[in-house]
Amino acid sequence: MPSVYEIATNEVVPAIRSYIAKELIEKHNLSEARVASLLDVAQAAVSKYINGKYSDKVKEIEAKLNKEVIDNYIAQIAEGKKQYVTACICKLCQSFSNFNCCFSSAGTLEVQA
């Protein structure tokens, strides 16, 4: 059985990144290259997110994400504030898995401007 960290890395984080990528491209008119840079992923990964070419499990998790939480971070991310990507992922990962990881106790939810 995979650990919560493996699930977060392989399923939850890609689902969050997928939603963020779609929002940045569709609502903020950013290029795939710019979104890839903001999310610290390859442009090919962004292309897969946009075209729905990822696992059914990631799609299932993406459908269950709290979009209101993500939307609170999207505008900041669109402005190039990459630290909001990490804050968003941490916030959603905690709410989705309902666990306290070592990163949350280290204060990663605090966004440094």
N, C-alpha and C positions, 0 to 999 in steps of 0.2 A: 504494500500500500504506500503510495507517495506521501511525502510529508506536506504540510500546509505550504511550505516554502516552494516546493516543487510545483504544486498546483498553482500557486501565485505566479511563479515565473513562466510556466508553460501555458496557462489558461487565462488567469485573471488579468494579468498585465497586458497580454496581447488584446484581450477584449476591450480594455480601457483605451489602449492606444488606437485601436481600430475606430472606436467611436470618436475620439478626439480628432483623428486624421480626417474622417468624413466631415465633421463639423467645420474644421479649419479650411478644407477645400471648398465645401459647398456653401458655407455661410460667410466665410471671410476671404474667399477667392485667393487663397494661397496656393502656390504651386506644390506639386508632389515633392520637389527637391527641397523647398523651404520647410515643408511639414516634416520631412525626413530629418532635416537638420534640427528642428525644434524637439523632435521626439527621440533623437539620438539613435535612429534606425536607418537602415539602407533604404534608398528610394524604392527598391524592389519590394520591400516589406510594405511600404505605403501603398504601392500599386496593388498588392495582394489584398490589403484592407479595403481599398476602394472597390475592387472587383469581387469581393466576397470569396476569395480563394484561400480560405483557412478552415480549420477543423469545425465540425458541427458543435463540438463542446464549447469552443471559443464563441461561436455564434449564439449558442444558448446562453452563455454567461453575459454576452453583450446585451442581449434582449432584456436581461434582468437587472442591468446596472441602474443605479439611481441617477438618471440623466440630469436632475436638478443640481446635484452636487457637482457633476462635471461642468455643467453650463456656467456655474459660478467661477470656474477657472478659465474657461475657453477664451474670453476676451483678453485676459492677461497673457495667455500663451500666444495668442495671435499677435500681440504687440512685441513678441520676442523674449518674454520673460520665462526662460526655460525652467527656472526653479519651481514654477507653478505646475509643471508636468509631474515632478516628483511628489509635490504636495498632494496633487489630485490623485495620483496612483495610491499613495499611502492611505489617504482618507477613504477611498473606495475599497481598497483591499481589506482594510479593517472592518468596514461595514459589511462587506460581502461575506467574509470568512468568520467574522465575529471572534477574532482572537487578538491578543496583544503581542505583537512581535517585538523583537529587540530594537528595531528601528523606531517604532512609535514611542518607546520610552526614552529614546535618544533625542527626541524633539524634532524629527524630520517633518512633522506637520507644520512647524513654524517656517514661514516663508520669509527669507531674507531678501530684502529689496536691493 
